[in-house]
Amino acid sequence: MDRITQLQDKLDDMFYIFGTCIGVLQRDAPPVSFKEQNELSFSQEWGHQIGDMATQVIDTSKLIESYIDSLPGLKKTETEQYENLKSLNSESNDTLKELKLTKSEAIEMLKLVKESIRYISEESKLIEDQS
């Protein structure tokens, strides 16, 4: 799997974690009066749950940062990146030509196989008719 796909997967994970955390916070938060602005008393379990969710977010963020840091070309100049893209484009064009050639060879081979099958079928019918 390439780095960009890994990065996208980790971002998806981060969004999922955020969504889950927000849902859990909404579901499990103790009721609070809008009139009274007193300090909330969190249970130990509630505090533990919040800590676990924060740890998941931090760990995923660190992974995302490491993926970004390892992306090729981040430490290259614009000219170096352009030259790299030119090289990749040339390589892609060469591969495309090779693919087209292979495809045309496969089509020709398929025609030969079909002709051979047709010939064998006709010969088999002739032999069968003579019997």
N, CA and C atoms as an extended XYZ file, in Angstrom:
393
Properties=species:S:1:pos:R:3:atomname:S:1:resname:S:1:resid:I:1 pbc="F F F"
N         0.855       -1.167        0.000 N   MET     1
C         0.000        0.000        0.000 CA  MET     1
C         0.905        1.237        0.000 C   MET     1
N         0.604        2.207       -0.843 N   ASP     2
C         1.449        3.388       -0.942 CA  ASP     2
C         1.188        4.343        0.226 C   ASP     2
N         2.091        5.302        0.403 N   ARG     3
C         2.035        6.228        1.539 CA  ARG     3
C         0.768        7.082        1.540 C   ARG     3
N         0.349        7.549        0.371 N   ILE     4
C        -0.844        8.402        0.311 CA  ILE     4
C        -2.067        7.614        0.769 C   ILE     4
N        -2.185        6.377        0.335 N   THR     5
C        -3.312        5.542        0.753 CA  THR     5
C        -3.256        5.285        2.252 C   THR     5
N        -2.051        5.017        2.777 N   GLN     6
C        -1.910        4.829        4.220 CA  GLN     6
C        -2.323        6.094        4.970 C   GLN     6
N        -1.916        7.242        4.440 N   LEU     7
C        -2.274        8.515        5.062 CA  LEU     7
C        -3.786        8.716        5.043 C   LEU     7
N        -4.409        8.419        3.915 N   GLN     8
C        -5.868        8.540        3.821 CA  GLN     8
C        -6.560        7.596        4.802 C   GLN     8
N        -6.038        6.376        4.924 N   ASP     9
C        -6.623        5.416        5.866 CA  ASP     9
C        -6.513        5.917        7.302 C   ASP     9
N        -5.366        6.490        7.649 N   LYS    10
C        -5.192        7.000        9.010 CA  LYS    10
C        -6.085        8.217        9.256 C   LYS    10
N        -6.266        9.053        8.248 N   LEU    11
C        -7.191       10.180        8.407 CA  LEU    11
C        -8.616        9.672        8.600 C   LEU    11
N        -8.993        8.641        7.847 N   ASP    12
C       -10.307        8.019        8.046 CA  ASP    12
C       -10.437        7.487        9.469 C   ASP    12
N        -9.355        6.836        9.951 N   ASP    13
C        -9.366        6.336       11.329 CA  ASP    13
C        -9.551        7.481       12.319 C   ASP    13
N        -8.843        8.591       12.062 N   MET    14
C        -8.929        9.749       12.960 CA  MET    14
C       -10.358       10.291       12.989 C   MET    14
N       -10.990       10.409       11.831 N   PHE    15
C       -12.370       10.904       11.786 CA  PHE    15
C       -13.307        9.940       12.509 C   PHE    15
N       -13.066        8.647       12.341 N   TYR    16
C       -13.887        7.645       13.025 CA  TYR    16
C       -13.719        7.764       14.541 C   TYR    16
N       -12.461        7.902       14.978 N   ILE    17
C       -12.190        8.034       16.414 CA  ILE    17
C       -12.860        9.283       16.968 C   ILE    17
N       -12.718       10.418       16.249 N   PHE    18
C       -13.364       11.652       16.703 CA  PHE    18
C       -14.874       11.468       16.807 C   PHE    18
N       -15.464       10.876       15.786 N   GLY    19
C       -16.917       10.668       15.801 CA  GLY    19
C       -17.346        9.781       16.953 C   GLY    19
N       -16.584        8.704       17.168 N   THR    20
C       -16.894        7.800       18.272 CA  THR    20
C       -16.744        8.507       19.614 C   THR    20
N       -15.646        9.246       19.760 N   CYS    21
C       -15.410        9.958       21.024 CA  CYS    21
C       -16.516       10.966       21.308 C   CYS    21
N       -16.903       11.713       20.313 N   ILE    22
C       -17.972       12.698       20.508 CA  ILE    22
C       -19.274       12.000       20.882 C   ILE    22
N       -19.570       10.901       20.208 N   GLY    23
C       -20.780       10.142       20.533 CA  GLY    23
C       -20.758        9.603       21.954 C   GLY    23
N       -19.596        9.068       22.356 N   VAL    24
C       -19.468        8.537       23.715 CA  VAL    24
C       -19.604        9.660       24.734 C   VAL    24
N       -18.964       10.794       24.467 N   LEU    25
C       -19.071       11.933       25.387 CA  LEU    25
C       -20.511       12.402       25.517 C   LEU    25
N       -21.217       12.469       24.409 N   GLN    26
C       -22.621       12.888       24.464 CA  GLN    26
C       -23.466       11.870       25.219 C   GLN    26
N       -23.198       10.607       24.988 N   ARG    27
C       -23.997        9.554       25.615 CA  ARG    27
C       -23.735        9.447       27.114 C   ARG    27
N       -22.451        9.546       27.496 N   ASP    28
C       -22.081        9.248       28.880 CA  ASP    28
C       -21.889       10.470       29.767 C   ASP    28
N       -21.954       11.655       29.207 N   ALA    29
C       -21.728       12.860       30.018 CA  ALA    29
C       -22.818       12.986       31.073 C   ALA    29
N       -22.418       13.363       32.294 N   PRO    30
C       -23.436       13.547       33.328 CA  PRO    30
C       -24.301       14.760       33.004 C   PRO    30
N       -25.574       14.722       33.398 N   PRO    31
C       -26.446       15.859       33.112 CA  PRO    31
C       -25.975       17.107       33.860 C   PRO    31
N       -26.096       18.246       33.199 N   VAL    32
C       -25.662       19.516       33.774 CA  VAL    32
C       -26.768       20.535       33.576 C   VAL    32
N       -26.992       21.329       34.607 N   SER    33
C       -27.995       22.382       34.531 CA  SER    33
C       -27.393       23.592       33.826 C   SER    33
N       -28.176       24.226       32.972 N   PHE    34
C       -27.701       25.440       32.314 CA  PHE    34
C       -27.679       26.614       33.285 C   PHE    34
N       -28.495       26.540       34.323 N   LYS    35
C       -28.591       27.648       35.274 CA  LYS    35
C       -27.411       27.663       36.224 C   LYS    35
N       -26.975       26.506       36.632 N   GLU    36
C       -25.870       26.428       37.587 CA  GLU    36
C       -24.567       26.175       36.832 C   GLU    36
N       -23.558       26.931       37.146 N   GLN    37
C       -22.268       26.788       36.477 CA  GLN    37
C       -21.236       26.196       37.436 C   GLN    37
N       -21.635       25.207       38.205 N   ASN    38
C       -20.699       24.611       39.149 CA  ASN    38
C       -19.761       23.639       38.438 C   ASN    38
N       -18.685       23.309       39.144 N   GLU    39
C       -17.700       22.380       38.595 CA  GLU    39
C       -18.306       20.991       38.481 C   GLU    39
N       -18.004       20.338       37.402 N   LEU    40
C       -18.479       18.970       37.218 CA  LEU    40
C       -17.609       18.026       38.034 C   LEU    40
N       -18.220       17.073       38.636 N   SER    41
C       -17.448       16.047       39.344 CA  SER    41
C       -17.438       14.805       38.461 C   SER    41
N       -16.284       14.511       37.934 N   PHE    42
C       -16.154       13.362       37.049 CA  PHE    42
C       -15.881       12.121       37.879 C   PHE    42
N       -16.525       11.061       37.517 N   SER    43
C       -16.218        9.789       38.170 CA  SER    43
C       -14.863        9.323       37.652 C   SER    43
N       -14.258        8.413       38.387 N   GLN    44
C       -12.949        7.912       37.972 CA  GLN    44
C       -13.060        7.200       36.624 C   GLN    44
N       -14.135        6.467       36.419 N   GLU    45
C       -14.341        5.760       35.152 CA  GLU    45
C       -14.484        6.755       34.007 C   GLU    45
N       -15.237        7.820       34.234 N   TRP    46
C       -15.446        8.857       33.219 CA  TRP    46
C       -14.112        9.494       32.835 C   TRP    46
N       -13.298        9.813       33.829 N   GLY    47
C       -11.984       10.402       33.566 CA  GLY    47
C       -11.075        9.438       32.832 C   GLY    47
N       -11.163        8.166       33.184 N   HIS    48
C       -10.367        7.132       32.521 CA  HIS    48
C       -10.780        7.006       31.056 C   HIS    48
N       -12.075        7.049       30.824 N   GLN    49
C       -12.619        6.937       29.465 CA  GLN    49
C       -12.139        8.109       28.606 C   GLN    49
N       -12.188        9.297       29.152 N   ILE    50
C       -11.725       10.484       28.417 CA  ILE    50
C       -10.234       10.361       28.115 C   ILE    50
N        -9.458        9.889       29.087 N   GLY    51
C        -8.019        9.700       28.880 CA  GLY    51
C        -7.723        8.697       27.781 C   GLY    51
N        -8.471        7.596       27.765 N   ASP    52
C        -8.281        6.585       26.718 CA  ASP    52
C        -8.592        7.150       25.334 C   ASP    52
N        -9.671        7.915       25.246 N   MET    53
C       -10.037        8.506       23.951 CA  MET    53
C        -8.976        9.505       23.501 C   MET    53
N        -8.474       10.304       24.426 N   ALA    54
C        -7.426       11.274       24.083 CA  ALA    54
C        -6.168       10.553       23.614 C   ALA    54
N        -5.843        9.447       24.256 N   THR    55
C        -4.669        8.666       23.857 CA  THR    55
C        -4.826        8.129       22.440 C   THR    55
N        -6.011        7.641       22.103 N   GLN    56
C        -6.258        7.154       20.737 CA  GLN    56
C        -6.057        8.272       19.719 C   GLN    56
N        -6.585        9.442       20.014 N   VAL    57
C        -6.453       10.577       19.094 CA  VAL    57
C        -4.985       10.963       18.945 C   VAL    57
N        -4.261       11.020       20.054 N   ILE    58
C        -2.843       11.402       20.014 CA  ILE    58
C        -2.028       10.372       19.237 C   ILE    58
N        -2.254        9.089       19.501 N   ASP    59
C        -1.507        8.039       18.788 CA  ASP    59
C        -1.766        8.095       17.285 C   ASP    59
N        -3.016        8.281       16.902 N   THR    60
C        -3.348        8.365       15.478 CA  THR    60
C        -2.726        9.613       14.862 C   THR    60
N        -2.733       10.715       15.599 N   SER    61
C        -2.113       11.953       15.104 CA  SER    61
C        -0.622       11.758       14.867 C   SER    61
N         0.032       11.059       15.780 N   LYS    62
C         1.469       10.795       15.624 CA  LYS    62
C         1.731        9.939       14.384 C   LYS    62
N         0.884        8.934       14.167 N   LEU    63
C         1.038        8.101       12.968 CA  LEU    63
C         0.868        8.935       11.703 C   LEU    63
N        -0.133        9.797       11.699 N   ILE    64
C        -0.371       10.657       10.536 CA  ILE    64
C         0.839       11.546       10.289 C   ILE    64
N         1.384       12.127       11.342 N   GLU    65
C         2.575       12.974       11.194 CA  GLU    65
C         3.751       12.180       10.649 C   GLU    65
N         3.933       10.946       11.129 N   SER    66
C         5.054       10.140       10.632 CA  SER    66
C         4.864        9.790        9.158 C   SER    66
N         3.611        9.536        8.745 N   TYR    67
C         3.345        9.265        7.332 CA  TYR    67
C         3.638       10.500        6.487 C   TYR    67
N         3.225       11.646        6.963 N   ILE    68
C         3.478       12.886        6.220 CA  ILE    68
C         4.975       13.126        6.104 C   ILE    68
N         5.710       12.926        7.211 N   ASP    69
C         7.158       13.137        7.186 CA  ASP    69
C         7.868       12.179        6.241 C   ASP    69
N         7.290       10.995        6.034 N   SER    70
C         7.950       10.009        5.176 CA  SER    70
C         7.506       10.086        3.717 C   SER    70
N         6.639       11.040        3.398 N   LEU    71
C         6.228       11.184        1.998 CA  LEU    71
C         7.429       11.571        1.146 C   LEU    71
N         7.577       10.922        0.001 N   PRO    72
C         8.711       11.270       -0.856 CA  PRO    72
C         8.545       12.675       -1.427 C   PRO    72
N         9.657       13.371       -1.516 N   GLY    73
C         9.620       14.677       -2.154 CA  GLY    73
C         9.447       15.844       -1.213 C   GLY    73
N         9.162       15.594        0.043 N   LEU    74
C         8.961       16.716        0.961 CA  LEU    74
C        10.252       17.486        1.201 C   LEU    74
N        11.366       16.791        1.088 N   LYS    75
C        12.652       17.445        1.335 CA  LYS    75
C        13.341       17.845        0.033 C   LYS    75
N        12.597       17.783       -1.070 N   LYS    76
C        13.162       18.143       -2.372 CA  LYS    76
C        12.718       19.545       -2.764 C   LYS    76
N        13.535       20.146       -3.613 N   THR    77
C        13.157       21.460       -4.133 CA  THR    77
C        12.082       21.276       -5.195 C   THR    77
N        11.483       22.375       -5.585 N   GLU    78
C        10.437       22.313       -6.610 CA  GLU    78
C        11.000       21.764       -7.920 C   GLU    78
N        12.218       22.164       -8.256 N   THR    79
C        12.858       21.689       -9.488 CA  THR    79
C        13.089       20.180       -9.424 C   THR    79
N        13.566       19.695       -8.279 N   GLU    80
C        13.793       18.256       -8.125 CA  GLU    80
C        12.475       17.484       -8.224 C   GLU    80
N        11.430       18.026       -7.629 N   GLN    81
C        10.118       17.378       -7.714 CA  GLN    81
C         9.626       17.355       -9.158 C   GLN    81
N         9.836       18.461       -9.875 N   TYR    82
C         9.417       18.537      -11.278 CA  TYR    82
C        10.167       17.500      -12.109 C   TYR    82
N        11.472       17.384      -11.896 N   GLU    83
C        12.273       16.403      -12.632 CA  GLU    83
C        11.818       14.980      -12.301 C   GLU    83
N        11.507       14.748      -11.045 N   ASN    84
C        11.008       13.435      -10.639 CA  ASN    84
C         9.680       13.131      -11.324 C   ASN    84
N         8.790       14.121      -11.392 N   LEU    85
C         7.502       13.935      -12.066 CA  LEU    85
C         7.696       13.679      -13.557 C   LEU    85
N         8.647       14.391      -14.180 N   LYS    86
C         8.938       14.155      -15.596 CA  LYS    86
C         9.416       12.724      -15.809 C   LYS    86
N        10.280       12.275      -14.930 N   SER    87
C        10.798       10.912      -15.027 CA  SER    87
C         9.673        9.889      -14.851 C   SER    87
N         8.816       10.116      -13.863 N   LEU    88
C         7.683        9.210      -13.640 CA  LEU    88
C         6.725        9.218      -14.824 C   LEU    88
N         6.501       10.389      -15.410 N   ASN    89
C         5.622       10.499      -16.570 CA  ASN    89
C         6.206        9.739      -17.760 C   ASN    89
N         7.511        9.883      -17.967 N   SER    90
C         8.176        9.167      -19.056 CA  SER    90
C         8.077        7.655      -18.837 C   SER    90
N         8.312        7.234      -17.605 N   GLU    91
C         8.206        5.814      -17.265 CA  GLU    91
C         6.778        5.311      -17.484 C   GLU    91
N         5.807        6.127      -17.118 N   SER    92
C         4.400        5.768      -17.312 CA  SER    92
C         4.073        5.641      -18.795 C   SER    92
N         4.577        6.564      -19.603 N   ASN    93
C         4.343        6.505      -21.051 CA  ASN    93
C         4.975        5.260      -21.664 C   ASN    93
N         6.194        4.922      -21.219 N   ASP    94
C         6.857        3.714      -21.719 CA  ASP    94
C         6.051        2.468      -21.349 C   ASP    94
N         5.558        2.441      -20.128 N   THR    95
C         4.752        1.308      -19.676 CA  THR    95
C         3.455        1.213      -20.469 C   THR    95
N         2.859        2.369      -20.773 N   LEU    96
C         1.629        2.390      -21.563 CA  LEU    96
C         1.880        1.830      -22.965 C   LEU    96
N         3.000        2.232      -23.585 N   LYS    97
C         3.342        1.703      -24.912 CA  LYS    97
C         3.522        0.187      -24.855 C   LYS    97
N         4.212       -0.267      -23.825 N   GLU    98
C         4.435       -1.704      -23.660 CA  GLU    98
C         3.104       -2.431      -23.453 C   GLU    98
N         2.219       -1.837      -22.679 N   LEU    99
C         0.899       -2.428      -22.441 CA  LEU    99
C         0.098       -2.514      -23.733 C   LEU    99
N         0.129       -1.445      -24.532 N   LYS   100
C        -0.596       -1.452      -25.805 CA  LYS   100
C        -0.034       -2.514      -26.745 C   LYS   100
N         1.291       -2.638      -26.773 N   LEU   101
C         1.926       -3.653      -27.613 CA  LEU   101
C         1.519       -5.055      -27.148 C   LEU   101
N         1.559       -5.272      -25.855 N   THR   102
C         1.163       -6.568      -25.302 CA  THR   102
C        -0.297       -6.864      -25.609 C   THR   102
N        -1.137       -5.845      -25.530 N   LYS   103
C        -2.557       -6.028      -25.831 CA  LYS   103
C        -2.747       -6.422      -27.293 C   LYS   103
N        -2.058       -5.726      -28.194 N   SER   104
C        -2.217       -6.056      -29.616 CA  SER   104
C        -1.670       -7.452      -29.913 C   SER   104
N        -0.580       -7.837      -29.238 N   GLU   105
C        -0.057       -9.197      -29.408 CA  GLU   105
C        -1.063      -10.224      -28.891 C   GLU   105
N        -1.704       -9.917      -27.778 N   ALA   106
C        -2.705      -10.833      -27.216 CA  ALA   106
C        -3.906      -10.958      -28.145 C   ALA   106
N        -4.312       -9.859      -28.757 N   ILE   107
C        -5.435       -9.891      -29.701 CA  ILE   107
C        -5.077      -10.753      -30.905 C   ILE   107
N        -3.867      -10.593      -31.420 N   GLU   108
C        -3.417      -11.414      -32.547 CA  GLU   108
C        -3.360      -12.889      -32.158 C   GLU   108
N        -2.862      -13.159      -30.963 N   MET   109
C        -2.789      -14.540      -30.484 CA  MET   109
C        -4.190      -15.128      -30.356 C   MET   109
N        -5.133      -14.341      -29.866 N   LEU   110
C        -6.517      -14.795      -29.739 CA  LEU   110
C        -7.105      -15.121      -31.108 C   LEU   110
N        -6.815      -14.288      -32.100 N   LYS   111
C        -7.291      -14.557      -33.462 CA  LYS   111
C        -6.738      -15.882      -33.970 C   LYS   111
N        -5.437      -16.116      -33.736 N   LEU   112
C        -4.820      -17.371      -34.172 CA  LEU   112
C        -5.442      -18.570      -33.464 C   LEU   112
N        -5.699      -18.432      -32.187 N   VAL   113
C        -6.311      -19.528      -31.427 CA  VAL   113
C        -7.708      -19.811      -31.960 C   VAL   113
N        -8.490      -18.751      -32.209 N   LYS   114
C        -9.847      -18.936      -32.743 CA  LYS   114
C        -9.808      -19.607      -34.110 C   LYS   114
N        -8.877      -19.169      -34.961 N   GLU   115
C        -8.745      -19.784      -36.285 CA  GLU   115
C        -8.351      -21.254      -36.158 C   GLU   115
N        -7.455      -21.547      -35.227 N   SER   116
C        -7.025      -22.936      -35.018 CA  SER   116
C        -8.185      -23.785      -34.525 C   SER   116
N        -8.964      -23.256      -33.609 N   ILE   117
C       -10.128      -23.995      -33.097 CA  ILE   117
C       -11.137      -24.225      -34.213 C   ILE   117
N       -11.365      -23.198      -35.024 N   ARG   118
C       -12.295      -23.331      -36.145 CA  ARG   118
C       -11.797      -24.404      -37.120 C   ARG   118
N       -10.505      -24.386      -37.429 N   TYR   119
C        -9.918      -25.366      -38.345 CA  TYR   119
C       -10.057      -26.784      -37.778 C   TYR   119
N        -9.719      -26.943      -36.509 N   ILE   120
C        -9.823      -28.262      -35.868 CA  ILE   120
C       -11.268      -28.739      -35.872 C   ILE   120
N       -12.192      -27.826      -35.609 N   SER   121
C       -13.618      -28.177      -35.597 CA  SER   121
C       -14.071      -28.637      -36.980 C   SER   121
N       -13.668      -27.897      -38.012 N   GLU   122
C       -14.049      -28.265      -39.381 CA  GLU   122
C       -13.436      -29.606      -39.771 C   GLU   122
N       -12.184      -29.819      -39.420 N   GLU   123
C       -11.517      -31.085      -39.728 CA  GLU   123
C       -12.189      -32.238      -38.986 C   GLU   123
N       -12.585      -31.988      -37.746 N   SER   124
C       -13.269      -33.034      -36.964 CA  SER   124
C       -14.589      -33.403      -37.604 C   SER   124
N       -15.323      -32.401      -38.103 N   LYS   125
C       -16.601      -32.668      -38.773 CA  LYS   125
C       -16.380      -33.488      -40.036 C   LYS   125
N       -15.339      -33.138      -40.808 N   LEU   126
C       -15.043      -33.887      -42.030 CA  LEU   126
C       -14.716      -35.342      -41.710 C   LEU   126
N       -13.919      -35.548      -40.699 N   ILE   127
C       -13.546      -36.912      -40.315 CA  ILE   127
C       -14.778      -37.666      -39.828 C   ILE   127
N       -15.618      -36.985      -39.059 N   GLU   128
C       -16.835      -37.600      -38.536 CA  GLU   128
C       -17.784      -37.959      -39.676 C   GLU   128
N       -17.901      -37.068      -40.666 N   ASP   129
C       -18.789      -37.319      -41.803 CA  ASP   129
C       -18.286      -38.490      -42.652 C   ASP   129
N       -16.985      -38.667      -42.736 N   GLN   130
C       -16.412      -39.754      -43.526 CA  GLN   130
C       -16.561      -41.103      -42.831 C   GLN   130
N       -16.774      -41.073      -41.542 N   SER   131
C       -16.872      -42.340      -40.795 CA  SER   131
C       -18.196      -42.993      -40.944 C   SER   131
